[in-house]
Amino acid sequence: MISKAGGAVATAAPYVAFASTGINVVGNQQITAGDAYQTLVTAASIVPGWGLVVGGGALAAEGVSYYFTGKSVADNINSNLNGGVIYSWK
C-alpha cells in the first residue's frame, strides 16, 4: 500500500513542479534564468535511469543552497544575474 502511494507521488511530482514553475512565470509575468533551471532539472528528472540521479542531485543542491544562503538555487541564480530576467511582459 505504501509503495503504491509512493509510486503515485513520485509519478505526480514532476508535473506538480512544472505547474508550480508555470504559475510562478504567469504570476510574475516574466521568465527568469531560475525558472529555466527549474524546468530543465524537472525535465531531466523524468528521463528513466539517470533522471533519478539528476533529481537527487538537484535536491541535494537545494539543501546545500538553503543551508548556506537561505535561498533556493533558482533564487541564487537570479540574484547573481541581476534578477535573471530572460523575458518579461509586464
Backbone as a printed PyTorch tensor [residue, N CA C, xyz], in Angstrom:
tensor([[[  0.8290,  -1.1990,   0.0000],
         [  0.0000,   0.0000,   0.0000],
         [  0.8700,   1.2600,   0.0000]],

        [[  1.8640,   1.3050,   0.8800],
         [  2.7210,   2.4780,   0.9350],
         [  3.5350,   2.6100,  -0.3490]],

        [[  4.0130,   1.4990,  -0.9020],
         [  4.8090,   1.5840,  -2.1270],
         [  3.9760,   2.0850,  -3.3030]],

        [[  2.6920,   1.7290,  -3.3550],
         [  1.8260,   2.2360,  -4.4130],
         [  1.6150,   3.7400,  -4.2610]],

        [[  1.4200,   4.1860,  -3.0260],
         [  1.2430,   5.6210,  -2.7710],
         [  2.5280,   6.3720,  -3.0990]],

        [[  3.6700,   5.8020,  -2.7210],
         [  4.9530,   6.4290,  -3.0270],
         [  5.1840,   6.5290,  -4.5160]],

        [[  4.7980,   5.4880,  -5.2410],
         [  4.9230,   5.4980,  -6.6910],
         [  4.0520,   6.5610,  -7.3260]],

        [[  2.8460,   6.7290,  -6.7990],
         [  1.9330,   7.7450,  -7.3120],
         [  2.4850,   9.1480,  -7.0620]],

        [[  3.0400,   9.3510,  -5.8800],
         [  3.6350,  10.6490,  -5.5500],
         [  4.8370,  10.9220,  -6.4560]],

        [[  5.6830,   9.9180,  -6.6440],
         [  6.8610,  10.0770,  -7.5000],
         [  6.4670,  10.3470,  -8.9440]],

        [[  5.3850,   9.7580,  -9.4000],
         [  4.9110,   9.9890, -10.7640],
         [  4.3380,  11.3950, -10.9070]],

        [[  3.6400,  11.8600,  -9.8960],
         [  2.9890,  13.1690,  -9.9560],
         [  3.9480,  14.3300,  -9.6970]],

        [[  5.0220,  14.1010,  -8.9760],
         [  5.9190,  15.1820,  -8.5500],
         [  6.4380,  16.0570,  -9.6910]],

        [[  6.9160,  15.4940, -10.7990],
         [  7.4020,  16.3700, -11.8680],
         [  6.3100,  17.2630, -12.4590]],

        [[  5.1060,  16.7510, -12.5430],
         [  4.0090,  17.5460, -13.0840],
         [  3.6280,  18.6700, -12.1280]],

        [[  3.7080,  18.4070, -10.8420],
         [  3.4710,  19.4480,  -9.8370],
         [  4.5700,  20.5090,  -9.9420]],

        [[  5.8140,  20.0750, -10.1480],
         [  6.9310,  21.0160, -10.2900],
         [  6.7590,  21.8770, -11.5420]],

        [[  6.3640,  21.2550, -12.6710],
         [  6.1180,  22.0200, -13.8950],
         [  5.0050,  23.0460, -13.6680]],

        [[  3.9340,  22.6110, -13.0080],
         [  2.8080,  23.5150, -12.7450],
         [  3.2310,  24.6640, -11.8400]],

        [[  4.0210,  24.3600, -10.8290],
         [  4.4990,  25.3870,  -9.9010],
         [  5.3410,  26.4370, -10.6290]],

        [[  6.2300,  25.9740, -11.4890],
         [  7.0580,  26.9020, -12.2640],
         [  6.1900,  27.7270, -13.2060]],

        [[  5.2180,  27.0870, -13.8370],
         [  4.3070,  27.8050, -14.7300],
         [  3.5070,  28.8710, -14.0020]],

        [[  3.0190,  28.5440, -12.8220],
         [  2.2690,  29.5130, -12.0140],
         [  3.1620,  30.6840, -11.6290]],

        [[  4.4210,  30.3850, -11.2900],
         [  5.3840,  31.4340, -10.9430],
         [  5.6330,  32.3620, -12.1420]],

        [[  5.8070,  31.7800, -13.3140],
         [  6.0590,  32.5710, -14.5260],
         [  4.8540,  33.4640, -14.8380]],

        [[  3.6670,  32.9060, -14.8250],
         [  2.4620,  33.6760, -15.1350],
         [  2.2210,  34.7440, -14.0720]],

        [[  2.3850,  34.3860, -12.8160],
         [  2.1520,  35.3360, -11.7260],
         [  3.1200,  36.5090, -11.7360]],

        [[  4.3830,  36.2340, -12.0610],
         [  5.3970,  37.2950, -12.0930],
         [  5.4940,  37.9790, -13.4510]],

        [[  4.7990,  37.4450, -14.4410],
         [  4.7930,  37.9710, -15.8060],
         [  6.1980,  38.0940, -16.3900]],

        [[  7.0220,  37.0920, -16.0860],
         [  8.3710,  37.0630, -16.6380],
         [  8.9650,  35.6680, -16.5180]],

        [[  9.8950,  35.3870, -17.4160],
         [ 10.6480,  34.1360, -17.3660],
         [ 12.0500,  34.4900, -16.9200]],

        [[ 12.5220,  33.8070, -15.8820],
         [ 13.8620,  34.0800, -15.3640],
         [ 14.7810,  32.8880, -15.6000]],

        [[ 16.0620,  33.1140, -15.4050],
         [ 17.0390,  32.0330, -15.5140],
         [ 16.7460,  30.9510, -14.4800]],

        [[ 16.2620,  31.3460, -13.3100],
         [ 15.8930,  30.3800, -12.2800],
         [ 14.7410,  29.4940, -12.7190]],

        [[ 13.7690,  30.0830, -13.4210],
         [ 12.6580,  29.2970, -13.9660],
         [ 13.1690,  28.3030, -15.0020]],

        [[ 14.0890,  28.7520, -15.8500],
         [ 14.6740,  27.8630, -16.8600],
         [ 15.4180,  26.7130, -16.1900]],

        [[ 16.1770,  27.0240, -15.1360],
         [ 16.8960,  25.9860, -14.3840],
         [ 15.9150,  24.9580, -13.8180]],

        [[ 14.8570,  25.4320, -13.1780],
         [ 13.8860,  24.5270, -12.5790],
         [ 13.2100,  23.6560, -13.6390]],

        [[ 12.8950,  24.2310, -14.7740],
         [ 12.2530,  23.4770, -15.8560],
         [ 13.1970,  22.4150, -16.4160]],

        [[ 14.4530,  22.7840, -16.6370],
         [ 15.4270,  21.8240, -17.1670],
         [ 15.6850,  20.6770, -16.2030]],

        [[ 15.8240,  20.9810, -14.9240],
         [ 16.0580,  19.9290, -13.9320],
         [ 14.8460,  19.0120, -13.8380]],

        [[ 13.6510,  19.5880, -13.8490],
         [ 12.4320,  18.7740, -13.7840],
         [ 12.3210,  17.8790, -15.0110]],

        [[ 12.5730,  18.4390, -16.1960],
         [ 12.5000,  17.6480, -17.4250],
         [ 13.5380,  16.5230, -17.4080]],

        [[ 14.7350,  16.8210, -16.9590],
         [ 15.7940,  15.8050, -16.9140],
         [ 15.4750,  14.7190, -15.8920]],

        [[ 14.7920,  15.0880, -14.8160],
         [ 14.4940,  14.1010, -13.7690],
         [ 13.4490,  13.0790, -14.2040]],

        [[ 12.7300,  13.3590, -15.2770],
         [ 11.7130,  12.4320, -15.7790],
         [ 12.3440,  11.2960, -16.5830]],

        [[ 13.5130,  11.5370, -17.1480],
         [ 14.1680,  10.5530, -18.0200],
         [ 14.4790,   9.2820, -17.2240]],

        [[ 14.0240,   8.1360, -17.7040],
         [ 14.2880,   6.8840, -16.9910],
         [ 15.7960,   6.6340, -16.8460]],

        [[ 16.1600,   6.0810, -15.7210],
         [ 17.5660,   5.7660, -15.4760],
         [ 18.2830,   6.8990, -14.7800]],

        [[ 18.9410,   7.7280, -15.5560],
         [ 19.7460,   8.7830, -14.9440],
         [ 18.9250,   9.9570, -14.4320]],

        [[ 17.6470,  10.0120, -14.7360],
         [ 16.7950,  11.0810, -14.2300],
         [ 16.7330,  11.1080, -12.7070]],

        [[ 16.7670,   9.9340, -12.1070],
         [ 16.7720,   9.8590, -10.6400],
         [ 18.0270,  10.5000, -10.0780]],

        [[ 19.1450,  10.3130, -10.7450],
         [ 20.4120,  10.9170, -10.3050],
         [ 20.3370,  12.4360, -10.4160]],

        [[ 19.7940,  12.9290, -11.5310],
         [ 19.6510,  14.3720, -11.7230],
         [ 18.7330,  14.9640, -10.6600]],

        [[ 17.5850,  14.3340, -10.4490],
         [ 16.6440,  14.8200,  -9.4410],
         [ 17.2180,  14.7870,  -8.0400]],

        [[ 17.9220,  13.7080,  -7.7220],
         [ 18.5570,  13.6040,  -6.4030],
         [ 19.6550,  14.6320,  -6.2250]],

        [[ 20.4360,  14.8530,  -7.2760],
         [ 21.4890,  15.8660,  -7.2170],
         [ 20.9180,  17.2620,  -7.0430]],

        [[ 19.8230,  17.5470,  -7.7370],
         [ 19.1700,  18.8540,  -7.6100],
         [ 18.5960,  19.0420,  -6.2060]],

        [[ 18.0330,  17.9710,  -5.6530],
         [ 17.5070,  18.0480,  -4.2910],
         [ 18.6340,  18.3090,  -3.2900]],

        [[ 19.7560,  17.6380,  -3.4730],
         [ 20.9160,  17.8670,  -2.6020],
         [ 21.4260,  19.3030,  -2.7470]],

        [[ 21.4620,  19.7940,  -3.9880],
         [ 21.9060,  21.1720,  -4.2270],
         [ 20.9800,  22.1730,  -3.5470]],

        [[ 19.6780,  21.9090,  -3.5650],
         [ 18.7220,  22.7910,  -2.8790],
         [ 19.0000,  22.8270,  -1.3780]],

        [[ 19.2470,  21.6460,  -0.8030],
         [ 19.5400,  21.5900,   0.6300],
         [ 20.7930,  22.3630,   0.9820]],

        [[ 21.8410,  22.1980,   0.2030],
         [ 23.0960,  22.9200,   0.4400],
         [ 22.8870,  24.4190,   0.2610]],

        [[ 22.1350,  24.8000,  -0.7800],
         [ 21.8720,  26.2080,  -1.0370],
         [ 21.1020,  26.8580,   0.1090]],

        [[ 20.0570,  26.1920,   0.5710],
         [ 19.2840,  26.7360,   1.6980],
         [ 20.1240,  26.8070,   2.9660]],

        [[ 20.9620,  25.8190,   3.1820],
         [ 21.7930,  25.7930,   4.3950],
         [ 22.7620,  26.9720,   4.4220]],

        [[ 23.4370,  27.2160,   3.3020],
         [ 24.4700,  28.2400,   3.2780],
         [ 23.9650,  29.6420,   2.9540]],

        [[ 22.8720,  29.7650,   2.1980],
         [ 22.4220,  31.0930,   1.7790],
         [ 21.0160,  31.4530,   2.2360]],

        [[ 20.2340,  30.4560,   2.6230],
         [ 18.8520,  30.7190,   2.9980],
         [ 17.9420,  30.9300,   1.8030]],

        [[ 18.4650,  30.6730,   0.5830],
         [ 17.6810,  30.8450,  -0.6360],
         [ 17.8120,  29.5950,  -1.4960]],

        [[ 16.8670,  29.4190,  -2.4180],
         [ 16.9140,  28.2810,  -3.3360],
         [ 18.0010,  28.4960,  -4.3920]],

        [[ 18.3220,  27.4390,  -5.1100],
         [ 19.2900,  27.5390,  -6.2020],
         [ 18.7850,  28.5390,  -7.2400]],

        [[ 17.5150,  28.4420,  -7.6020],
         [ 16.9420,  29.3580,  -8.5930],
         [ 17.0350,  30.8120,  -8.1310]],

        [[ 16.7680,  31.0740,  -6.8600],
         [ 16.8820,  32.4400,  -6.3330],
         [ 18.3300,  32.9220,  -6.3880]],

        [[ 19.2740,  32.0370,  -6.0800],
         [ 20.6850,  32.4120,  -6.1610],
         [ 21.1060,  32.6840,  -7.6050]],

        [[ 20.6260,  31.8840,  -8.5350],
         [ 20.9210,  32.1270,  -9.9500],
         [ 20.4070,  33.5090, -10.3510]],

        [[ 19.1650,  33.7910, -10.0040],
         [ 18.5800,  35.0870, -10.3620],
         [ 19.3060,  36.2460,  -9.6910]],

        [[ 19.6910,  36.0710,  -8.4290],
         [ 20.4040,  37.1310,  -7.7060],
         [ 21.7440,  37.4430,  -8.3620]],

        [[ 22.4230,  36.4100,  -8.8270],
         [ 23.7390,  36.6010,  -9.4410],
         [ 23.6570,  37.0960, -10.8760]],

        [[ 22.4640,  37.1350, -11.4410],
         [ 22.2750,  37.6210, -12.8120],
         [ 21.4000,  38.8760, -12.8390]],

        [[ 21.4920,  39.6820, -11.7860],
         [ 20.7230,  40.9290, -11.6940],
         [ 19.2350,  40.7150, -11.9400]],

        [[ 18.6900,  39.7200, -11.3000],
         [ 17.2660,  39.4010, -11.4200],
         [ 17.0070,  38.2340, -12.3500]],

        [[ 17.9350,  37.9630, -13.2430],
         [ 17.8460,  36.7960, -14.1100],
         [ 16.7260,  36.8210, -15.1360]],

        [[ 16.1480,  37.9820, -15.4060],
         [ 15.0120,  38.0610, -16.3210],
         [ 15.4660,  37.7730, -17.7580]],

        [[ 14.8390,  36.7670, -18.3530],
         [ 15.0990,  36.4230, -19.7560],
         [ 14.0670,  37.1190, -20.6410]],

        [[ 12.8180,  37.0940, -20.2140],
         [ 11.7410,  37.7280, -20.9760],
         [ 10.6650,  38.1950, -20.0040]],

        [[ 10.1540,  39.3840, -20.2250],
         [  9.1060,  39.9340, -19.3710],
         [  7.9980,  40.5430, -20.2160]],

        [[  6.7750,  40.3960, -19.7790],
         [  5.6510,  41.0300, -20.4720],
         [  4.8600,  41.9080, -19.5030]],

        [[  5.5630,  42.4650, -18.5600],
         [  4.9370,  43.3940, -17.5940],
         [  4.5910,  44.6970, -18.2590]]])
